[in-house]
Amino acid sequence: MSAAKRAPDEADAAVARARALRGELVRRARVKECRLLRELSLRRHVRGAFAAFVRLMWEAVEPGTPLVWTWHLDVLCWELQQQMNGSEAHRRLLIMIPPGMMKSLLTSVFAPAWEWLFTPERRKLFLANDDDLVVRDSRRTREVMTSPEYQGLSDEASRRRGDPAWRLTHDQNEKTNFENTRRGFRQCRSIRSKITGKRADDINMDDLLDVKEVIMGSSETIARRCAEVGRIVDQVLPTRVNDLATARWTLIMQRLHVNDPAGRALAEGGWRVVCLPMAYDPEHEQAYEHDPRTEPGELLFPVKFPAKEVAILRKKLGLAQSAAQLDQTPGQTSGGRIRREWFRERYTCRPEDIAATADEVWVSADAAKKGRETNDFHAIHVWARKGAKRYVLGRATERMGYPEFEQCMDGLIERWKPFITRGGGVYIEDTANGSTYLQVRRPRFPFLVDFSPTRDTPGKDKSKGARAVYLERAAESQAIVLPDPSIAPWVEELLACWCAFPEGAHDDDVDAASQIVMRWAVADGAAGGSGLDFFGSLF
């Protein structure tokens, strides 16, 4: 072989040797790191022991996913470690933190596994708002405990204590609940389920309220749900512990409402409080004394939640839920609260000019029963959707009998028909005069769409307040554009009705608006455009 041919081969071989050497160095470094993490994990009373365990066992839960470690994980691990080691000041531990910060993994998965290294006889009850969540975390805990790494660590911990090694018992080794040979157990329940069975030494409560119920529910529904969960925590759970004098209570959640479980715990007092808002606020009422951030607005986890993405998230959540879920400062909110300052953007062109370039144009009608003076108004709106904006193009509202209602509907539909037929429609509540109109006029107007509050309102709450939340959120994000009073004298009356809800005398304009805005919001959510499930795939 000539020297010219040997040179590339030798260069390739050198590159291969360098890569192999680099890989070997990385492997040796990882072996050394794991050895150090194992030893630190077993030193129960040394600061950082639980954090070392989390880093060591990460692959058992999230194989192939790099662990991004930051200071807030050290904080949470240290607070939990002190609780598990019997600190009286931590016997009631309240952690308030935004979603997506590994709170469930730390408290419901890694913590019980680490604690059993030293006290496998400990009996734990885990509660959350949903069966799927408690089953998920129970399965993850089991994956940790059955891994070879953990079993080797557990055997070494038992040897150092002079105790026999323990294992999960076969007859109680279920996907959701399991027990070990030292009679310790991990049981999980939804807060909605009947909480009976074995008594526990400790109770862990992770997000007891469903986020969607609180965001989309009416004020009455939210208050009722908070009260229900509060009664369970206050009156039922204390009967499910073995010893009230020594039981450990852990409550971890993002704030949702002033009367949520965290709010009740703060009012009760006696809890060790760890509050870590998304953006640092040195004036926060529950500011954590060891928060290392110094600049107001400094982000909690900028690697995973950079400033640009947090800004987008805040816009999706709206002011009220951003304050609650991200900043841990919920305010007293009520469904359908709408402010005039959210409608600064107005248009002065002809409504038809907007309709001509809109993605969709809809007539939305809230129909009353009869035309007597004591009955509600009929409210008929014309709306256009153009990108992220929603435009109110027209409005008719008055008390009408069916003949007048039919005449008014026919006139509006004929006027806007060239735009409606390009992908929009006519959305009519299927009740009272609306039902009659749907039956009589559908042959003439095949694009009529019936709206059923019970069928088409997402979630369990089917009230006006629940639907009005969609209108409130769209208005708060300034997605709704109204006409200028110079071209639409009725706009101030419309706005007055919206802003008076739910205390105003009439809510017909709220119903006509909220049903079409809700239809679009649900469609966006099905297509992945809703902000409600932003955290669904995170830890």
KOLMARFI-421612 format. One line per 8 residues: their letters; for each residue x, y, z of C-alpha. Coordinates in Angstrom, 1 decimal. Layout:
BEGIN
A) X,Y,Z | ... .
//
This chain:
BEGIN
MSAAKRAP) 0.0,0.0,0.0 | 1.3,3.4,-0.9 | 2.0,6.1,1.7 | -0.7,8.3,0.1 | -3.3,5.5,0.8 | -2.0,4.7,4.3 | -2.4,8.3,5.5 | -6.2,8.5,5.5 .
DEADAAVA) -6.5,5.0,7.0 | -4.2,6.0,9.9 | -6.1,9.2,10.4 | -9.4,7.3,10.6 | -7.9,4.9,13.0 | -6.6,7.8,15.2 | -10.1,9.3,15.3 | -11.6,6.0,16.2 .
RARALRGE) -9.1,5.5,19.1 | -9.8,9.0,20.3 | -13.5,8.4,20.4 | -13.0,5.1,22.2 | -10.8,6.7,24.7 | -13.3,9.5,25.2 | -16.1,7.0,25.7 | -14.1,5.0,28.2 .
LVRRARVK) -13.3,8.2,30.2 | -17.0,9.1,30.2 | -17.9,5.6,31.4 | -15.3,5.6,34.1 | -16.5,9.1,35.3 | -20.1,7.8,35.4 | -19.0,4.7,37.4 | -17.1,6.9,39.8 .
ECRLLREL) -20.1,9.3,40.1 | -22.5,6.4,40.8 | -20.2,5.0,43.5 | -20.2,8.4,45.2 | -24.0,8.8,44.8 | -24.6,5.4,46.3 | -22.5,6.1,49.3 | -24.1,9.6,49.8 .
SLRRHVRG) -27.6,8.1,49.4 | -27.0,5.8,52.3 | -25.8,8.6,54.7 | -29.3,9.4,55.9 | -28.5,12.4,58.0 | -26.1,14.1,55.7 | -27.4,17.0,53.7 | -27.8,16.0,50.0 .
AFAAFVRL) -28.4,12.3,50.6 | -31.9,12.3,49.2 | -30.8,14.5,46.3 | -28.0,12.0,45.5 | -30.6,9.2,45.5 | -32.8,11.0,43.0 | -29.8,11.5,40.7 | -28.7,7.9,41.1 .
MWEAVEPG) -32.2,6.4,40.4 | -33.3,8.8,37.6 | -32.6,6.3,34.9 | -35.0,3.8,36.5 | -37.9,6.3,36.0 | -36.9,8.3,32.9 | -34.5,6.1,30.9 | -32.9,8.0,28.0 .
TPLVWTWH) -34.1,11.4,29.3 | -31.3,13.6,30.6 | -31.8,14.9,34.1 | -31.5,18.7,34.2 | -30.6,19.6,37.8 | -31.0,23.0,39.3 | -31.1,24.7,42.7 | -34.8,24.3,43.3 .
LDVLCWEL) -34.4,20.5,43.2 | -31.8,20.7,45.9 | -34.2,22.8,48.0 | -37.1,20.4,47.6 | -35.0,17.4,48.3 | -33.5,18.9,51.5 | -36.9,19.9,52.8 | -38.3,16.5,52.1 .
QQQMNGSE) -35.2,14.8,53.6 | -35.7,16.7,56.9 | -39.3,15.6,57.0 | -38.5,12.0,56.4 | -35.8,12.1,59.0 | -38.3,13.1,61.7 | -37.9,16.9,61.9 | -40.8,18.1,64.1 .
AHRRLLIM) -40.7,21.5,62.2 | -41.4,19.6,59.0 | -44.1,17.2,60.2 | -46.6,19.3,58.2 | -44.9,20.3,55.0 | -46.6,22.6,52.5 | -44.9,23.1,49.1 | -46.3,25.6,46.6 .
IPPGMMKS) -44.6,25.5,43.2 | -45.6,25.9,39.5 | -46.4,22.7,37.5 | -43.6,21.0,35.6 | -41.0,21.3,38.4 | -40.7,17.5,39.2 | -42.8,17.9,42.3 | -44.7,14.7,41.9 .
LLTSVFAP) -41.6,12.7,41.1 | -39.8,13.9,44.2 | -42.7,13.6,46.7 | -44.6,10.6,45.4 | -42.0,8.5,43.7 | -38.4,9.0,44.9 | -39.2,10.0,48.5 | -41.1,6.9,49.6 .
AWEWLFTP) -38.4,4.7,47.9 | -35.6,6.5,49.7 | -37.4,6.4,53.0 | -37.8,2.6,52.8 | -34.0,2.2,52.6 | -33.9,3.2,56.3 | -37.5,2.5,57.6 | -39.1,-0.1,55.4 .
ERRKLFLA) -41.8,-0.5,58.0 | -43.2,2.9,57.2 | -46.8,2.9,55.9 | -47.8,5.6,53.4 | -51.0,6.8,51.8 | -50.8,8.9,48.6 | -53.7,11.0,47.4 | -54.3,13.1,44.2 .
NDDDLVVR) -57.2,14.5,42.3 | -57.3,11.7,39.7 | -57.0,7.9,39.6 | -54.7,8.0,36.6 | -52.2,10.3,38.5 | -52.0,8.1,41.6 | -51.6,5.0,39.5 | -48.9,6.6,37.4 .
DSRRTREV) -46.8,7.6,40.4 | -47.4,4.2,42.2 | -46.1,2.4,39.0 | -43.1,4.7,38.9 | -42.3,4.0,42.5 | -42.5,0.3,41.9 | -40.2,0.6,38.9 | -37.6,2.2,41.2 .
MTSPEYQG) -37.9,-0.4,44.0 | -37.7,-3.4,41.6 | -34.6,-2.1,39.8 | -31.3,-3.9,40.4 | -29.7,-0.6,41.5 | -32.3,0.0,44.2 | -32.3,-3.6,45.5 | -28.5,-3.5,45.8 .
LSDEASRR) -28.8,-0.2,47.7 | -31.6,-1.6,49.9 | -29.6,-4.7,50.8 | -26.5,-2.6,51.7 | -28.7,-0.3,53.9 | -30.2,-3.3,55.7 | -26.7,-4.8,56.2 | -25.5,-1.6,57.8 .
RGDPAWRL) -28.4,-1.6,60.2 | -27.9,-5.2,61.0 | -31.4,-6.1,59.6 | -32.4,-8.8,57.1 | -32.9,-7.7,53.5 | -36.5,-7.0,52.6 | -38.5,-7.4,49.3 | -42.0,-6.6,48.0 .
THDQNEKT) -44.4,-9.3,49.0 | -45.8,-11.3,46.2 | -49.4,-11.3,47.4 | -49.5,-7.5,47.9 | -47.3,-6.6,44.9 | -49.9,-4.8,42.8 | -49.6,-2.0,40.2 | -51.3,0.5,42.5 .
NFENTRRG) -50.7,-0.7,46.0 | -47.9,-2.8,47.4 | -46.4,-4.0,50.6 | -43.0,-5.2,51.7 | -41.8,-8.1,53.9 | -41.4,-5.6,56.8 | -45.1,-4.8,56.6 | -44.6,-1.3,55.3 .
FRQCRSIR) -47.0,-0.4,52.5 | -47.6,2.2,49.8 | -51.3,2.8,49.0 | -52.8,5.3,46.7 | -56.3,6.8,46.3 | -58.0,9.5,44.3 | -59.4,12.2,46.6 | -62.7,11.5,44.9 .
SKITGKRA) -62.8,7.8,45.9 | -63.9,6.3,49.1 | -60.9,6.5,51.4 | -61.0,3.4,53.4 | -58.7,0.4,54.1 | -55.5,0.3,56.1 | -54.4,3.1,58.3 | -51.1,4.8,57.4 .
DDINMDDL) -48.3,6.5,59.3 | -48.0,9.4,56.8 | -50.3,11.0,54.2 | -49.0,12.7,51.0 | -51.4,15.0,49.1 | -50.4,16.0,45.6 | -52.6,18.4,43.6 | -55.9,17.5,45.2 .
LDVKEVIM) -57.8,19.9,42.9 | -58.3,19.3,39.2 | -56.9,22.3,37.3 | -59.5,22.2,34.5 | -62.4,22.2,37.0 | -61.0,25.3,38.7 | -60.1,27.2,35.5 | -63.3,26.5,33.6 .
GSSETIAR) -65.8,26.1,36.4 | -68.3,28.8,37.6 | -67.6,30.6,40.9 | -70.2,28.5,42.6 | -68.7,25.2,41.3 | -65.2,26.2,42.3 | -66.3,27.2,45.8 | -68.2,23.9,46.2 .
RCAEVGRI) -65.3,21.8,45.0 | -62.8,23.6,47.3 | -65.1,23.1,50.2 | -65.6,19.4,49.4 | -61.9,18.7,49.3 | -61.4,20.8,52.4 | -63.9,18.7,54.3 | -62.1,15.5,53.2 .
VDQVLPTR) -58.8,16.8,54.4 | -60.1,18.1,57.7 | -62.6,15.5,58.6 | -61.8,12.2,56.8 | -58.0,12.0,56.5 | -57.2,12.4,60.2 | -59.2,9.2,60.8 | -56.9,7.3,58.4 .
VNDLATAR) -53.6,7.7,60.3 | -52.2,5.5,63.0 | -51.0,8.2,65.3 | -52.0,11.8,65.0 | -49.1,12.9,67.3 | -46.5,11.6,64.9 | -48.1,11.4,61.5 | -46.4,13.3,58.7 .
WTLIMQRL) -48.4,15.3,56.3 | -47.1,16.5,52.9 | -49.2,18.9,50.7 | -47.7,19.9,47.4 | -49.5,21.8,44.6 | -49.6,24.8,42.4 | -52.0,27.4,43.7 | -55.4,27.6,42.0 .
HVNDPAGR) -57.8,29.5,44.3 | -57.7,31.4,47.5 | -59.7,28.6,49.2 | -57.7,25.7,47.7 | -56.1,23.2,50.1 | -52.9,25.3,50.3 | -55.0,28.4,51.2 | -56.7,26.4,53.9 .
ALAEGGWR) -53.4,25.2,55.2 | -52.0,28.7,55.3 | -55.0,29.9,57.2 | -54.8,27.0,59.6 | -51.1,27.6,60.4 | -48.6,25.2,61.8 | -47.1,24.2,58.4 | -43.5,24.4,57.2 .
VVCLPMAY) -44.1,26.5,54.0 | -41.9,26.3,50.9 | -43.1,28.7,48.2 | -41.2,28.9,45.0 | -43.0,31.1,42.4 | -42.0,31.1,38.7 | -40.8,34.7,38.9 | -38.9,35.8,42.1 .
DPEHEQAY) -40.8,38.3,44.2 | -39.0,39.4,47.3 | -42.3,40.9,48.7 | -44.2,37.6,48.3 | -46.2,36.9,51.4 | -44.8,33.4,51.6 | -41.3,34.1,50.3 | -39.0,31.2,51.0 .
EHDPRTEP) -36.2,32.4,53.2 | -33.5,30.4,51.4 | -34.5,31.4,47.8 | -31.1,32.2,46.2 | -32.6,34.5,43.6 | -31.9,38.2,44.2 | -33.5,40.1,41.2 | -37.3,40.6,41.1 .
GELLFPVK) -38.7,38.6,38.1 | -35.7,36.1,38.1 | -37.1,32.8,36.8 | -37.2,29.6,38.8 | -36.1,27.1,36.1 | -35.0,29.1,33.0 | -33.4,26.1,31.3 | -36.8,24.4,31.0 .
FPAKEVAI) -39.0,27.5,31.2 | -37.1,30.4,29.5 | -38.5,33.9,29.5 | -40.0,33.7,26.1 | -41.9,30.6,26.8 | -43.1,31.8,30.2 | -44.4,35.0,28.5 | -46.4,32.8,26.1 .
LRKKLGLA) -47.7,30.7,28.9 | -48.8,33.7,30.9 | -50.8,34.9,27.9 | -52.5,31.5,27.5 | -53.3,31.2,31.2 | -54.6,34.8,31.6 | -53.9,37.2,34.5 | -55.8,35.3,37.2 .
QSAAQLDQ) -54.4,31.9,36.5 | -50.9,33.2,35.9 | -51.0,34.8,39.3 | -52.3,31.6,40.8 | -50.4,28.7,39.1 | -47.2,30.5,38.3 | -46.8,33.2,41.0 | -48.6,31.3,43.8 .
TPGQTSGG) -50.7,34.4,44.5 | -54.3,33.5,43.7 | -57.0,36.1,43.9 | -60.7,35.8,44.6 | -62.1,35.3,41.2 | -65.6,34.6,40.0 | -66.7,33.0,36.7 | -67.4,35.5,33.9 .
RIRREWFR) -65.7,38.6,35.4 | -65.0,40.9,32.5 | -63.3,44.3,32.5 | -63.7,47.2,30.1 | -60.0,47.7,29.8 | -59.7,44.4,28.0 | -61.4,45.9,24.9 | -59.1,48.7,23.9 .
ERYTCRPE) -58.8,47.5,20.3 | -61.7,48.7,18.2 | -62.3,48.7,14.4 | -63.9,51.5,12.4 | -64.2,49.8,8.9 | -67.3,48.2,7.6 | -68.1,44.9,9.3 | -68.4,43.3,5.8 .
DIAATADE) -64.8,44.2,5.1 | -63.7,42.1,8.1 | -66.0,39.3,7.1 | -64.6,39.3,3.6 | -61.1,38.2,4.8 | -62.2,36.2,7.9 | -61.5,32.5,8.4 | -65.1,31.9,9.6 .
VWVSADAA) -68.3,34.0,10.1 | -71.0,32.7,12.4 | -74.4,33.9,13.6 | -74.8,32.9,17.3 | -78.3,33.1,18.9 | -79.5,32.8,22.4 | -83.3,32.4,22.2 | -85.8,33.2,24.9 .
KKGRETND) -89.1,31.4,25.3 | -91.7,34.1,24.6 | -91.9,37.8,23.9 | -93.6,39.0,27.1 | -92.0,41.8,29.1 | -91.2,39.5,32.0 | -89.2,37.1,29.8 | -85.5,37.2,28.8 .
FHAIHVWA) -84.3,39.0,25.7 | -83.4,37.2,22.5 | -79.7,37.9,21.8 | -78.4,37.4,18.3 | -74.8,38.1,17.4 | -72.6,38.0,14.3 | -69.0,36.9,15.0 | -66.0,36.5,12.7 .
RKGAKRYV) -62.8,34.6,13.4 | -59.6,35.8,11.8 | -56.4,34.1,13.1 | -56.3,34.5,16.9 | -58.7,37.4,16.9 | -62.5,37.3,17.3 | -64.6,40.2,15.9 | -68.1,41.1,16.9 .
LGRATERM) -69.7,42.3,13.6 | -73.4,42.7,14.5 | -76.0,42.4,17.3 | -79.7,42.3,17.7 | -81.4,42.0,21.1 | -85.0,42.5,22.2 | -88.0,40.6,23.5 | -89.6,38.8,20.6 .
GYPEFEQC) -92.3,36.3,20.0 | -91.5,33.5,17.6 | -92.7,35.2,14.4 | -90.5,38.3,15.1 | -87.6,36.0,16.1 | -87.8,34.1,12.8 | -88.0,37.3,10.8 | -85.0,38.8,12.6 .
MDGLIERW) -83.0,35.5,12.1 | -83.9,35.2,8.4 | -82.8,38.8,7.8 | -79.4,38.4,9.5 | -78.7,35.1,7.8 | -79.5,36.5,4.4 | -77.3,39.5,5.0 | -74.3,37.5,6.1 .
KPFITRGG) -75.0,34.3,4.0 | -72.2,35.0,1.4 | -69.7,34.8,4.3 | -71.3,32.2,6.4 | -71.3,29.6,3.6 | -67.5,29.7,3.3 | -67.0,27.6,6.4 | -69.0,29.2,9.2 .
GVYIEDTA) -72.6,28.6,10.2 | -75.5,29.6,12.4 | -75.2,28.5,16.0 | -78.6,28.4,17.9 | -79.3,27.1,21.4 | -81.7,24.2,21.0 | -84.3,25.4,23.4 | -87.6,27.4,23.3 .
NGSTYLQV) -87.9,29.5,20.1 | -84.4,28.3,19.1 | -85.7,24.7,18.8 | -88.7,25.8,16.8 | -86.5,27.8,14.4 | -84.1,24.8,13.9 | -87.0,22.5,13.0 | -88.8,25.0,10.7 .
RRPRFPFL) -85.8,26.7,8.9 | -83.2,23.9,8.6 | -84.5,22.9,5.1 | -83.9,26.4,3.9 | -80.6,27.0,5.8 | -78.8,23.6,5.9 | -75.9,25.3,7.8 | -77.9,25.7,11.0 .
VDFSPTRD) -76.1,24.1,14.0 | -77.9,23.3,17.2 | -76.1,24.1,20.5 | -76.9,22.0,23.6 | -75.5,23.4,26.9 | -75.4,19.9,28.5 | -73.8,18.2,25.5 | -71.5,20.9,24.2 .
TPGKDKSK) -70.1,22.5,27.4 | -66.9,20.6,28.4 | -66.4,19.2,31.8 | -69.0,18.4,34.5 | -70.1,22.0,35.1 | -72.7,22.9,32.5 | -73.7,26.3,34.0 | -73.8,29.7,32.4 .
GARAVYLE) -70.8,30.6,34.6 | -68.7,27.8,33.2 | -69.4,28.9,29.6 | -68.8,32.5,30.5 | -65.3,31.7,31.6 | -64.4,31.1,27.9 | -65.6,34.6,27.1 | -63.7,36.0,30.1 .
RAAESQAI) -60.4,34.3,29.1 | -60.7,35.4,25.4 | -61.4,39.0,26.5 | -58.6,39.0,29.1 | -56.1,37.9,26.5 | -57.5,40.8,24.3 | -58.5,38.4,21.5 | -61.9,40.0,21.1 .
VLPDPSIA) -62.2,43.1,18.9 | -65.4,45.3,19.2 | -66.6,47.9,16.7 | -66.1,51.6,17.6 | -69.3,53.2,18.9 | -69.2,55.6,15.9 | -70.2,52.7,13.6 | -72.1,50.5,16.2 .
PWVEELLA) -74.0,52.5,18.8 | -75.1,49.2,20.5 | -71.6,48.3,21.5 | -71.7,50.1,24.8 | -74.9,48.3,25.8 | -73.2,45.0,24.9 | -70.2,45.8,26.9 | -72.3,46.9,29.9 .
CWCAFPEG) -74.1,43.5,29.8 | -70.8,41.6,29.7 | -69.2,43.5,32.5 | -72.2,43.2,34.8 | -72.3,39.4,34.6 | -73.1,37.5,36.8 | -74.7,40.3,38.9 | -76.5,42.0,36.0 .
AHDDDVDA) -80.2,41.9,35.3 | -79.7,40.2,31.9 | -77.2,37.7,30.6 | -78.5,37.0,27.1 | -75.5,38.8,25.4 | -73.2,36.7,27.6 | -74.8,33.5,26.5 | -74.8,34.4,22.8 .
ASQIVMRW) -71.1,35.3,22.9 | -69.9,32.6,25.2 | -71.4,29.7,23.2 | -69.5,30.7,20.0 | -66.3,31.6,21.8 | -66.4,28.3,23.6 | -67.0,26.4,20.4 | -63.8,27.9,18.9 .
AVADGAAG) -61.8,27.3,22.1 | -62.8,23.7,22.2 | -61.9,23.3,18.5 | -58.5,24.9,19.2 | -58.0,22.6,22.2 | -58.7,19.5,20.1 | -56.1,20.8,17.6 | -53.5,21.4,20.3 .
GSGLDFFG) -54.1,25.1,20.7 | -55.3,25.3,24.3 | -53.2,26.4,27.2 | -55.0,24.1,29.7 | -52.9,21.0,29.0 | -49.6,22.8,28.7 | -48.1,20.8,31.5 | -49.6,17.5,30.6 .
SLF) -46.4,15.9,29.3 | -44.1,17.3,31.9 | -43.0,15.1,34.8 .
//
